[in-house]
Amino acid sequence: MRVRPMPVGGSRLGGTMSPRPCSKVTCNHAAVATLTYVYADSMAVLGPLSQKAEPHSYDLCSRHAERMSVPQGWQVIRHVVLGS
């Protein structure tokens, strides 16, 4: 997975916090989910966008979150938010 480095905490423009971008290099969409790998357990965890950017996580837009795949033999855990 090719990703761009995440700025910690986003950026401030005009006193408001700008949305974090998708970590995929060629994507300019806003991130809606955070992906974290647990290498020791061969597991990928995808959940709602974390409150702050973490250096070992990847923020993904809805398109990339839906199309995410992992290596053969790995487990995927998808946390979903029910209702709104």
N, C-alpha and C positions, 0 to 999 in steps of 0.2 A: 504494500500500500504506500503510494507516494503522498506525503503530507507536507504542508508548510508549517514552520514553527509557529506556535500559538503565542500571541502577546498575553502576558499575565494580566488579568483583570479588564481586558478590552481597552478602548481608548475613550477619552472624554472630548466631545465636540459640542461647543455651545452649552456646556453644563449638563448635558445628558449623556448617558452611557450608550455607545453605539453597540449594535448587536455583534456577537462574535461570528466570524465567517466559518463556513465549512472548512475542514482541514484538508480536503482534497485540493491539490495544487491548482487545477484549472477551474475550480468552482467558485463562483462569487455569491452563492446563496447564503442566507443566514442559517446558522446551525440551530437544530431543534433537539438533537440527541447527543449523548456522550458515550463513546466506545472505550472500554478499558480491556486490556488483555491480561489474563492470569496465566503466564507461561508455564508455571510449575504444574498447573492442573489442566493444561491444554484447553483453556476456556476463554471465550470472548463474552463480555457483558455489555449489553446495549440498554441504556436507560434514558430517562428524560435529561435534558441539558442540565449539566451541573451548574451550581450558582456561580462558580468561578472557574477559570481555566486552570487545568492541572498539567504539568509538564509531561506526564506519562499517559495522558488520555488524549483521545481524538474527538473533536466536535464535528458532527456530521449534519448536513441538511436532510430534509425528509427523503429526498430521492436516493441519496447515498446510504442512508440508514436502512431503507427498505431493500436495497439491492446488495447489502453487505454479505460477503461470504467469508468463510474461514477455511483453513487447511483441513484436508481429509482427516478424520479421527478427532477433531476438536468439537467441543460442545458450544452451543450458543444459548445464552440466557438473555431473554428480552423482557425487560421490565416495562409494563404498560400502565398508563394512568387511566383508570376507569371513570367515566363521567367527566363533567366539567363544571 
